[in-house]
Amino acid sequence: MRDIFEEIFENQPLDPEESARRSMRPNLRARFYKAAAAGEGPETFAVLLDGKPVRTPARLQLGAPERALAQALAAEWNAQQDRIDPAVMPLTRLANSIVDGVAPAPGPVAAEIEQYLGTDLVFYRASEPAGLVASQRQHWDPVVEWARETLGARFVLAEGVMHVPQPAAAIAAAAAAIPKGGGMREAWRLGALNVVTTLTGSGLLALALDAGRLTTEEAWAAAHVDEDWNMSFWGRDEVILARRAYRLAEMAAAAAVLDALR
């Protein structure tokens, strides 16, 4: 069964256009099980296919620290039709990456989120036009204020895209909210935070989502202020919107993890 899961899930493309091209080829694995379910495990709730545990590409048991997450994983497997399409299984892809990659080595993952805090999306503001300036303030200022008041992190804002060094104390204060590992539950939270950070370009948006300060919709809108403004001016870009819809599914999966673990 290891070969099956390696073939299905390893090196899957994140680009929706490439995923669409792959889905049109006759190389998706046929569904080989009748039903998926959540089961009890020694440390996690396992995902079972016809009563047998699912293995990740690294041959570790796929399981989640909360029953609701294991049930959501099982639901993705049950939703597959004649063939298994990883492109529509964002939570399973995330779970594989957490179990195989984050749990064994949480340090580099936490460090990557911290690195984003030095060049966070919400620090760099436009000087014009007035509508974009106002939209950035509307979506980003509350997050910066939350970081200052709740995390004790006083960051510096700048106009333009030139790098502005952030105070080490501010980065350290915000980084203290990043989970550092210490069990599967924290590994799942860390992995989900990393996904939100990379999708939005903002460690602060990820931390605010984790803390319940932002909803998924608010965090997603804040991450696309500039893009939405450009499309309101130049018109919709269907290619960008298709890619964004695919990434939103990744975001929703990560947000579901954070919500379940909060």
C-alpha positions as MATLAB code, in Angstrom:
seq = 'MRDIFEEIFENQPLDPEESARRSMRPNLRARFYKAAAAGEGPETFAVLLDGKPVRTPARLQLGAPERALAQALAAEWNAQQDRIDPAVMPLTRLANSIVDGVAPAPGPVAAEIEQYLGTDLVFYRASEPAGLVASQRQHWDPVVEWARETLGARFVLAEGVMHVPQPAAAIAAAAAAIPKGGGMREAWRLGALNVVTTLTGSGLLALALDAGRLTTEEAWAAAHVDEDWNMSFWGRDEVILARRAYRLAEMAAAAAVLDALR';
ca = [
       0.000    0.000    0.000;
       3.002    2.292    0.436;
       3.467    2.454   -3.340;
      -0.172    3.471   -3.770;
       0.045    6.397   -1.373;
       3.423    7.532   -2.699;
       2.008    7.570   -6.209;
      -1.146    9.392   -5.151;
       0.242   12.064   -2.858;
       3.973   12.619   -3.378;
       5.028   15.612   -5.475;
       1.500   16.768   -6.128;
       1.336   20.175   -7.879;
       0.011   23.179   -5.998;
      -0.693   25.064   -9.212;
      -4.342   24.565  -10.194;
      -3.630   24.651  -13.926;
      -1.167   21.781  -13.639;
      -3.591   19.936  -11.368;
      -6.287   20.341  -13.999;
      -3.972   18.985  -16.685;
      -3.122   15.995  -14.522;
      -6.746   15.302  -13.704;
      -7.485   14.982  -17.415;
      -4.869   12.276  -17.824;
      -5.858    8.634  -17.182;
      -3.322    8.208  -14.365;
      -5.385    8.913  -11.250;
      -5.528    5.869   -9.000;
      -8.799    3.967   -8.987;
     -10.646    3.992   -5.677;
      -9.677    0.739   -3.970;
     -11.756    0.912   -0.760;
     -15.445    0.948    0.116;
     -15.533    3.326    3.075;
     -13.332    5.581    5.179;
     -13.861    6.250    8.879;
     -12.169    7.690   11.952;
     -10.832    5.226   14.509;
      -9.117    5.315   17.871;
      -5.318    5.304   18.059;
      -2.699    5.371   20.816;
      -2.020    9.114   20.426;
      -4.285   10.247   17.600;
      -7.556    9.411   15.912;
      -6.607    7.277   12.933;
      -8.048    7.424    9.436;
      -9.200    3.964    8.343;
     -10.008    2.632    4.890;
     -12.164   -0.473    5.202;
     -10.905   -0.768    8.759;
      -7.223   -0.545    7.828;
      -5.056    2.465    8.772;
      -4.044    4.902    6.073;
      -0.299    5.392    5.712;
       1.385    8.626    4.670;
       4.016    8.621    1.896;
       6.627    8.164    4.661;
       4.720    5.063    5.893;
       3.562    6.732    9.100;
      -0.002    6.296   10.295;
      -2.281    9.087    9.180;
      -4.148   10.383   12.188;
      -5.290   13.619   13.788;
      -5.211   14.874   17.391;
      -8.973   15.573   17.358;
     -11.756   13.226   16.307;
     -13.410   15.990   14.285;
     -10.275   16.348   12.171;
     -10.015   12.605   11.594;
     -13.661   12.575   10.558;
     -13.025   15.446    8.152;
     -10.110   13.506    6.659;
     -12.304   10.433    6.282;
     -14.946   12.588    4.602;
     -12.414   13.630    1.945;
     -11.674    9.974    1.216;
     -15.375    9.086    1.128;
     -16.018   11.956   -1.293;
     -13.736   10.421   -3.924;
     -15.618    8.806   -6.769;
     -14.177    6.225   -9.146;
     -10.679    7.677   -8.872;
      -8.700    9.374   -6.115;
      -7.894   12.993   -6.916;
      -5.449   14.651   -4.472;
      -6.314   18.036   -5.969;
      -9.634   17.957   -4.094;
      -8.185   16.602   -0.824;
      -6.496   19.649    0.764;
      -6.857   18.434    4.339;
      -5.270   15.076    3.520;
      -2.363   16.783    1.782;
      -1.904   19.036    4.801;
      -2.119   16.090    7.194;
       0.531   14.181    5.232;
       2.894   17.138    5.378;
       2.338   17.575    9.115;
       2.798   13.918   10.029;
       5.770   13.355    7.721;
       7.478   16.742    7.873;
       6.388   19.032   10.700;
       6.110   16.592   13.599;
       9.660   15.172   13.187;
      11.264   18.618   12.725;
       9.151   21.520   14.002;
      12.069   23.928   14.453;
      12.601   24.913   10.812;
       8.836   25.314   10.308;
       8.539   27.687   13.275;
      11.625   29.564   12.049;
      10.034   30.072    8.638;
       6.960   31.708   10.179;
       9.188   33.909   12.315;
      11.105   34.974    9.214;
       7.890   36.253    7.663;
       7.403   38.521   10.686;
      10.416   40.540    9.575;
       8.908   41.377    6.182;
       5.210   40.974    6.837;
       2.680   41.926    4.178;
       0.772   44.265    6.488;
       3.791   46.498    7.171;
       4.193   47.824    3.631;
       1.630   50.428    2.663;
       0.747   52.267   -0.516;
       0.930   56.059   -0.601;
      -1.799   56.252   -3.258;
      -4.458   55.954   -4.615;
      -6.656   56.955   -1.722;
      -9.000   53.985   -2.129;
      -6.187   51.454   -1.840;
      -4.687   53.303    1.120;
      -8.055   53.209    2.889;
      -8.566   49.512    2.130;
      -5.136   48.604    3.493;
      -5.859   50.545    6.655;
      -9.257   48.918    7.050;
      -7.932   45.360    6.750;
      -4.422   45.684    8.182;
      -4.472   48.300   10.940;
      -6.601   46.165   13.312;
      -4.082   43.310   12.964;
      -1.132   45.589   13.707;
      -3.006   47.012   16.709;
      -3.852   43.507   17.918;
      -0.180   42.522   17.718;
       0.785   45.575   19.742;
      -1.906   45.257   22.398;
      -2.130   41.459   22.738;
       1.320   40.192   21.774;
       3.295   43.223   22.922;
       4.855   43.513   19.460;
       5.384   47.080   18.215;
       6.112   46.891   14.518;
       7.138   49.678   12.146;
       5.020   50.562    9.101;
       6.463   51.876    5.846;
       5.338   53.253    2.503;
       6.487   51.433   -0.611;
       8.241   48.106   -0.980;
      11.752   48.940    0.238;
      12.716   46.724    3.162;
      12.412   48.317    6.593;
      14.104   46.425    9.452;
      11.714   45.552   12.237;
      12.673   45.845   15.926;
      14.099   42.570   17.189;
      11.946   42.905   20.308;
       8.781   43.121   18.202;
       9.677   40.025   16.190;
      10.555   38.128   19.374;
       7.281   39.126   21.048;
       5.185   37.954   18.107;
       7.290   34.823   17.604;
       6.524   33.786   21.166;
       2.993   32.967   19.951;
       4.297   30.461   17.392;
       4.060   26.850   18.624;
       7.463   25.207   18.802;
       6.415   21.561   18.735;
       6.108   19.185   21.663;
       3.496   16.689   20.570;
       1.234   15.944   17.634;
      -1.341   18.542   18.644;
       1.211   21.352   18.514;
       2.676   19.935   15.303;
      -0.736   20.172   13.650;
      -1.198   23.721   14.854;
       2.274   24.675   13.657;
       1.755   23.058   10.271;
      -1.548   24.850    9.772;
      -0.023   28.181   10.798;
       2.774   27.667    8.300;
       0.300   27.046    5.486;
      -1.693   30.189    6.338;
       1.508   32.225    6.548;
       2.787   31.145    3.152;
      -0.622   31.520    1.484;
      -1.199   35.028    2.833;
       2.375   36.295    2.971;
       1.794   37.298    6.576;
       2.781   35.718    9.851;
       0.616   38.226   11.684;
      -2.508   37.300    9.742;
      -1.810   33.650   10.543;
      -1.347   34.336   14.254;
      -4.483   36.497   14.370;
      -6.465   33.708   12.687;
      -5.072   31.170   15.155;
      -6.045   33.390   18.083;
      -9.572   33.888   16.785;
      -8.989   37.594   16.171;
      -9.780   37.130   12.472;
     -12.158   34.813   10.681;
     -10.969   32.834    7.685;
     -12.835   35.209    5.374;
     -11.301   38.280    7.041;
      -7.781   36.888    6.867;
      -8.231   35.898    3.216;
      -9.590   39.336    2.299;
      -6.716   41.028    4.141;
      -4.218   38.940    2.193;
      -5.666   40.086   -1.154;
      -6.276   43.775   -0.610;
      -3.866   44.862   -3.362;
      -5.006   42.154   -5.782;
      -8.668   42.956   -5.249;
      -8.014   46.653   -5.730;
      -6.237   46.026   -9.032;
      -9.084   43.843  -10.277;
     -11.650   46.463   -9.264;
      -9.738   48.907  -11.467;
      -8.628   46.723  -14.384;
     -11.305   44.035  -14.293;
     -11.464   40.406  -13.226;
      -8.598   38.095  -14.095;
     -10.069   34.619  -14.409;
      -6.677   32.887  -14.311;
      -5.804   34.622  -11.041;
      -9.244   33.853   -9.616;
      -8.960   30.162  -10.518;
      -5.587   29.930   -8.821;
      -6.957   31.813   -5.835;
      -9.914   29.434   -5.490;
      -7.515   26.504   -5.337;
      -5.408   28.263   -2.694;
      -8.522   29.181   -0.724;
      -9.252   25.465   -0.335;
      -5.774   25.075    1.180;
      -6.484   28.025    3.456;
      -9.832   26.605    4.539;
      -8.216   23.265    5.424;
      -5.563   24.977    7.552;
      -8.160   27.207    9.192;
     -10.275   24.159   10.041;
      -7.281   22.664   11.815;
      -6.693   25.837   13.839;
     -10.372   26.043   14.712;
     -10.473   22.432   15.868;
      -7.411   22.898   18.055;
      -8.358   26.276   19.550;
];
